[in-house]
Amino acid sequence: MSRYNNLKWFALSCPPPQELAVAGRTYILVKVFKHDFFAATCLYQVQTAEVSTGHDDGLQKIVVKFARKQSFCGLPMRWYGRMLCRHEKDIYVHLAGVEGVPPWAGVVDDCTYAIGYIDAVPLDHLPKPPPAFFDQLRRLMDAIHSRGIAYCDANKRSNILVDAAGKCFLVDYQISFRRRDDLPWPLRNLIVWAVRYVQRSDIYHIYKHKRRLAREELTPEEEALSCRRGLLHSLHRRLTDPWRALRRRFLGRKFRKGQLASPTAWLEDHRQPEKETWRTAHRD
């Protein structure tokens, strides 16, 4: 397979820029957290020179998401990058001030944006969360829901961060969505119903994780919630589980043949459990 055919499976066809200007400050590339078909998520740190001269106000580290710009099999994809950037900015603006949500840092270009870096580790990197962690996570999720937002991605432990003090954070609002009271009926009512439904699913995922990771802290009411999967959720699992298995098989085959080499692999020193699922997939 040619290099072009390999690179089309990634959001970026080359490594991200070594330097970026965000909100009037210059940042240096440190590493890549994740690079897949849709986006590359990278860590940048402010130039040492700015800190040494006393200009250390603002964010010292930022996480920059480069949404996909390059085409795929001849189909333009920049529209997706622009849509993702606008969408996540809208979500972060509506969540401004919620403790546990990274602060918005700014737009780099029409397909790239930055948020504040959280010095923490994903929940799936820990053998066990701190005591009462899920009570704190529930309060954070309630605060997000109170802004009219459905998080949608609580199923992934990699989106739940834990810092050294045991504090929780939620990141990655790519598929989150919010109430739109400005839209006409019946679309407005449909979105309100969808938000409420997904918010219940968010709570289900919190207690599902608690049942699996901290069962001794689970109350009878929480255990009931951890098993209360909605009808649409169950249908979604039935439809997507075969697709997920097929995707892992496909990616695993390309990986074993050396046809899935990330253009940022040398910068990806962060463990990514999602990749392990297809790297260790069964051989054909």
C-alpha positions as CSV (number, residue, x, y, z in Angstrom):
1,M,0.0,0.0,0.0
2,S,1.3,3.4,-0.9
3,R,2.0,6.1,1.7
4,Y,-1.0,8.1,0.5
5,N,-3.4,5.2,1.0
6,N,-2.0,4.7,4.5
7,L,-2.3,8.3,5.5
8,K,-5.9,8.6,4.4
9,W,-7.0,6.7,7.5
10,F,-5.8,9.6,9.7
11,A,-7.0,13.1,10.2
12,L,-3.6,14.6,9.5
13,S,-1.3,13.5,6.6
14,C,1.8,14.8,8.4
15,P,2.8,15.7,12.0
16,P,1.1,18.8,13.5
17,P,3.1,22.1,13.5
18,Q,5.9,22.4,16.1
19,E,4.7,25.9,17.0
20,L,1.2,27.4,17.3
21,A,-0.1,30.8,18.2
22,V,-3.2,30.8,20.4
23,A,-4.7,33.8,22.0
24,G,-1.5,35.8,21.4
25,R,0.8,33.3,22.9
26,T,3.3,30.9,21.3
27,Y,3.0,27.2,22.2
28,I,5.4,24.3,21.4
29,L,4.2,20.8,20.5
30,V,4.9,18.2,23.3
31,K,3.1,15.0,22.3
32,V,0.0,13.5,20.6
33,F,-2.7,12.0,22.8
34,K,-4.7,10.5,20.1
35,H,-4.8,10.4,16.3
36,D,-7.6,8.7,14.4
37,F,-9.7,9.2,11.3
38,F,-11.6,12.2,12.6
39,A,-9.1,14.2,14.6
40,A,-5.6,14.5,16.1
41,T,-5.5,15.6,19.8
42,C,-2.2,17.1,20.8
43,L,-0.6,18.7,23.9
44,Y,1.2,22.0,23.5
45,Q,3.2,24.0,26.1
46,V,3.9,27.7,26.2
47,Q,7.4,28.7,25.2
48,T,9.9,28.7,28.1
49,A,11.1,32.1,27.1
50,E,7.7,33.7,27.8
51,V,7.6,32.1,31.3
52,S,11.2,33.1,32.1
53,T,10.5,36.8,31.2
54,G,7.6,36.9,33.5
55,H,4.8,36.6,30.9
56,D,3.3,33.6,32.6
57,D,-0.3,34.7,32.7
58,G,-2.9,32.5,31.1
59,L,-2.8,28.8,30.2
60,Q,0.7,27.2,30.4
61,K,-0.5,24.0,28.6
62,I,-3.3,23.5,26.1
63,V,-4.8,20.6,24.3
64,V,-5.3,21.3,20.6
65,K,-7.7,19.3,18.4
66,F,-6.9,19.2,14.7
67,A,-10.2,18.1,13.0
68,R,-9.9,16.3,9.7
69,K,-9.2,18.5,6.7
70,Q,-7.9,16.1,4.1
71,S,-10.2,14.4,1.7
72,F,-11.1,10.7,1.9
73,C,-11.1,8.6,-1.3
74,G,-11.7,11.8,-3.3
75,L,-14.5,13.1,-1.1
76,P,-13.9,16.5,0.6
77,M,-13.8,16.4,4.4
78,R,-13.0,19.9,5.4
79,W,-16.7,20.6,6.0
80,Y,-16.5,18.1,8.8
81,G,-13.6,19.8,10.4
82,R,-15.3,23.2,10.3
83,M,-18.5,21.7,11.7
84,L,-16.7,19.9,14.6
85,C,-14.8,23.1,15.5
86,R,-18.0,25.2,15.6
87,H,-19.9,22.5,17.5
88,E,-17.4,22.0,20.3
89,K,-16.9,25.7,20.7
90,D,-20.6,26.0,21.2
91,I,-20.7,23.3,23.8
92,Y,-17.7,24.7,25.7
93,V,-19.2,28.2,25.7
94,H,-22.4,26.8,27.2
95,L,-20.4,24.9,29.9
96,A,-18.1,27.9,30.8
97,G,-17.6,28.0,34.5
98,V,-18.5,24.4,35.3
99,E,-15.8,23.0,37.5
100,G,-14.5,19.8,36.0
101,V,-14.9,21.0,32.4
102,P,-11.7,22.2,30.7
103,P,-11.7,25.9,29.9
104,W,-12.0,27.1,26.3
105,A,-8.6,28.5,25.0
106,G,-9.4,29.7,21.5
107,V,-9.7,28.9,17.8
108,V,-6.5,28.2,15.8
109,D,-8.2,28.0,12.4
110,D,-11.6,27.0,11.0
111,C,-10.9,23.3,11.7
112,T,-8.7,23.6,14.8
113,Y,-9.3,24.7,18.4
114,A,-7.7,24.6,21.8
115,I,-8.8,24.0,25.4
116,G,-7.0,24.1,28.7
117,Y,-4.9,21.1,29.6
118,I,-5.9,19.0,32.7
119,D,-3.0,17.4,34.5
120,A,-4.8,14.1,35.2
121,V,-5.0,10.5,34.0
122,P,-7.9,8.7,32.3
123,L,-10.0,6.4,34.5
124,D,-9.1,3.4,32.3
125,H,-5.4,3.9,33.4
126,L,-6.2,3.3,37.0
127,P,-6.9,-0.1,38.7
128,K,-9.4,1.6,41.0
129,P,-10.7,5.1,41.4
130,P,-10.4,7.1,44.7
131,P,-13.1,6.7,47.3
132,A,-16.4,8.5,46.6
133,F,-15.1,9.4,43.1
134,F,-18.4,8.5,41.4
135,D,-20.4,10.7,43.8
136,Q,-18.2,13.6,42.6
137,L,-18.7,12.5,39.0
138,R,-22.4,12.4,39.4
139,R,-22.4,16.0,40.6
140,L,-20.3,17.0,37.6
141,M,-22.7,15.3,35.2
142,D,-25.6,17.0,36.9
143,A,-24.0,20.3,36.5
144,I,-23.5,19.6,32.7
145,H,-27.1,18.5,32.4
146,S,-28.3,21.6,34.2
147,R,-26.9,23.6,31.2
148,G,-29.2,21.7,28.9
149,I,-26.4,19.4,27.5
150,A,-26.3,15.7,26.9
151,Y,-22.8,14.4,27.3
152,C,-23.3,11.2,25.2
153,D,-19.8,9.7,25.7
154,A,-19.7,8.6,29.3
155,N,-19.3,5.0,28.1
156,K,-15.6,5.6,27.5
157,R,-13.5,5.6,30.7
158,S,-10.8,7.4,28.7
159,N,-13.0,10.5,28.7
160,I,-13.2,10.6,32.5
161,L,-10.0,12.0,34.0
162,V,-8.7,11.8,37.6
163,D,-6.1,14.2,38.9
164,A,-3.6,13.7,41.8
165,A,-6.1,15.0,44.4
166,G,-8.8,12.6,43.2
167,K,-10.8,15.3,41.4
168,C,-12.8,14.3,38.3
169,F,-13.0,15.9,34.9
170,L,-14.9,15.2,31.7
171,V,-13.3,15.8,28.3
172,D,-14.2,15.3,24.6
173,Y,-17.5,16.9,23.8
174,Q,-17.4,15.8,20.1
175,I,-20.7,14.0,20.1
176,S,-22.4,16.0,22.9
177,F,-25.4,18.1,22.0
178,R,-27.7,20.6,23.7
179,R,-31.2,21.9,23.9
180,R,-32.2,24.3,21.1
181,D,-35.1,26.3,22.3
182,D,-34.5,28.7,19.3
183,L,-35.6,26.0,16.8
184,P,-39.2,25.8,15.6
185,W,-41.7,23.1,16.7
186,P,-41.6,20.1,16.3
187,L,-37.8,20.0,15.9
188,R,-37.4,21.8,19.2
189,N,-39.5,19.2,21.1
190,L,-37.7,16.3,19.4
191,I,-34.3,17.7,20.5
192,V,-35.6,18.3,24.1
193,W,-36.7,14.6,24.2
194,A,-33.4,13.4,22.8
195,V,-31.4,15.4,25.3
196,R,-33.4,14.1,28.2
197,Y,-33.1,10.5,27.0
198,V,-29.3,10.7,26.5
199,Q,-28.9,12.4,29.9
200,R,-30.6,9.3,31.5
201,S,-28.1,7.2,29.5
202,D,-25.2,9.4,30.9
203,I,-26.3,8.5,34.5
204,Y,-26.6,4.8,33.6
205,H,-23.0,4.8,32.4
206,I,-21.7,6.5,35.6
207,Y,-23.3,3.8,37.8
208,K,-22.3,1.0,35.4
209,H,-18.7,2.1,35.9
210,K,-19.2,2.3,39.6
211,R,-20.7,-1.2,39.7
212,R,-17.6,-2.5,37.9
213,L,-14.9,-0.5,39.7
214,A,-16.3,0.4,43.1
215,R,-19.1,-2.1,43.8
216,E,-18.7,-1.9,47.6
217,E,-19.8,1.8,47.4
218,L,-22.9,1.1,45.2
219,T,-26.3,1.7,46.9
220,P,-29.3,-0.4,45.9
221,E,-30.8,2.6,44.1
222,E,-27.6,3.1,42.1
223,E,-27.4,-0.6,41.3
224,A,-30.8,-0.4,39.8
225,L,-29.8,2.6,37.7
226,S,-26.6,0.8,36.6
227,C,-28.8,-1.9,35.0
228,R,-31.5,0.4,33.6
229,R,-30.5,0.4,29.9
230,G,-33.2,2.1,27.7
231,L,-34.9,0.5,24.8
232,L,-33.1,2.7,22.2
233,H,-29.8,2.1,24.0
234,S,-30.3,-1.7,23.8
235,L,-31.2,-1.4,20.1
236,H,-28.1,0.8,19.5
237,R,-25.9,-1.9,21.1
238,R,-27.4,-4.6,18.9
239,L,-26.7,-2.6,15.8
240,T,-23.3,-1.2,16.7
241,D,-21.7,-4.3,18.3
242,P,-21.3,-6.1,15.0
243,W,-20.0,-3.0,13.4
244,R,-17.5,-2.5,16.2
245,A,-16.3,-6.0,15.8
246,L,-16.0,-5.6,12.0
247,R,-14.1,-2.4,12.4
248,R,-11.6,-3.9,14.9
249,R,-11.1,-6.8,12.5
250,F,-10.4,-4.5,9.6
251,L,-8.0,-2.2,11.5
252,G,-6.3,-5.2,13.1
253,R,-5.7,-6.7,9.6
254,K,-4.2,-3.5,8.3
255,F,-2.1,-3.1,11.4
256,R,-0.6,-6.6,11.2
257,K,0.3,-6.0,7.5
258,G,2.0,-2.7,8.4
259,Q,-0.6,-0.7,6.5
260,L,-1.8,1.4,9.4
261,A,1.2,3.5,10.5
262,S,0.2,6.8,12.0
263,P,2.2,9.9,10.7
264,T,2.4,11.0,14.4
265,A,3.4,7.6,15.9
266,W,6.7,8.9,17.3
267,L,4.8,11.5,19.2
268,E,2.2,9.2,20.7
269,D,3.8,8.1,24.0
270,H,0.4,8.0,25.7
271,R,-1.3,4.6,26.3
272,Q,-4.4,4.3,24.2
273,P,-6.5,1.3,25.3
274,E,-8.9,1.8,22.4
275,K,-6.0,0.9,20.0
276,E,-5.2,-2.2,22.0
277,T,-8.6,-3.7,21.0
278,W,-7.6,-4.0,17.3
279,R,-3.9,-4.4,17.8
280,T,-4.6,-7.6,19.7
281,A,-7.5,-8.6,17.6
282,H,-7.8,-12.3,16.5
283,R,-5.9,-13.2,13.4
284,D,-7.8,-14.2,10.3
